[in-house]
Amino acid sequence: MHKPCCCADLIDCLDAFTDEVLDEVRRAEIEQHVLNCPHCRAIIRRELRLRQRVRECNQYSAPVQLRAKVIMRLRTTHLQAR
């Protein structure tokens, strides 16, 4: 059994919490803490908004010419490294 959750615990496992990879017991402890802590609720909201914005940014592709230049540079660098 884990000790009661505090703000520092949330900070320590924020990524695991928002990635939903914590074990059920620990997740429940964090959720209980967040219900009673406006500061930690705000942290989680900011983290989730940031993640959403990053996902939205990934919807755009580089122009074809730029992608071709990058691929060519990577191939050249890879061949030089051999």
C-alpha positions in Angstrom: 0.0 0.0 0.0 1.3 3.4 -0.9 1.4 6.3 1.5 -1.2 9.1 1.1 -0.7 11.1 -2.1 0.6 14.7 -2.0 1.4 17.4 -4.6 5.0 16.2 -4.9 3.7 12.7 -5.7 1.7 14.1 -8.6 4.7 16.0 -10.0 6.8 12.8 -9.7 4.4 10.7 -11.7 2.7 13.3 -13.9 3.7 11.7 -17.2 2.7 8.2 -16.0 -0.6 9.6 -14.8 -1.4 11.5 -18.0 -0.1 8.5 -20.1 -2.5 6.3 -18.1 0.2 3.8 -17.2 0.1 3.9 -13.4 -1.2 0.8 -11.6 -4.8 1.0 -10.5 -4.0 1.6 -6.9 -1.6 4.5 -7.5 -3.9 6.0 -10.1 -6.8 6.0 -7.6 -4.6 7.7 -5.0 -3.6 10.4 -7.4 -7.2 10.9 -8.6 -8.3 11.2 -5.0 -5.7 13.8 -4.3 -6.5 15.8 -7.5 -10.2 15.9 -6.4 -9.2 17.8 -3.4 -6.3 19.9 -4.8 -7.1 22.8 -7.2 -3.3 23.3 -7.8 -2.8 19.7 -9.0 -6.0 19.8 -11.1 -4.6 22.9 -12.8 -1.3 21.1 -13.5 -3.1 18.2 -15.0 -5.3 20.4 -17.2 -2.2 22.3 -18.4 -0.4 19.1 -19.2 -3.3 17.7 -21.1 -3.8 20.9 -23.1 -0.1 21.0 -24.0 -0.3 17.4 -25.2 -3.4 18.2 -27.3 -1.6 21.1 -28.9 1.4 19.0 -29.7 -0.8 16.4 -31.4 -2.5 19.2 -33.4 0.9 20.5 -34.5 1.8 17.1 -35.9 -1.0 17.3 -38.4 1.0 19.4 -40.7 3.6 18.1 -43.1 6.8 19.7 -44.3 6.8 20.9 -48.0 7.8 18.2 -50.4 11.1 19.9 -51.3 12.1 20.4 -47.7 11.4 16.7 -46.9 13.4 15.7 -49.9 16.4 17.8 -48.8 16.2 16.4 -45.2 16.0 12.8 -46.5 19.0 13.4 -48.8 21.0 15.0 -46.0 20.2 12.0 -43.7 21.3 9.5 -46.4 24.5 11.5 -47.0 25.3 11.7 -43.3 24.5 8.0 -42.9 26.8 7.0 -45.8 29.6 9.2 -44.4 29.3 7.5 -41.0 30.0 4.1 -42.5 
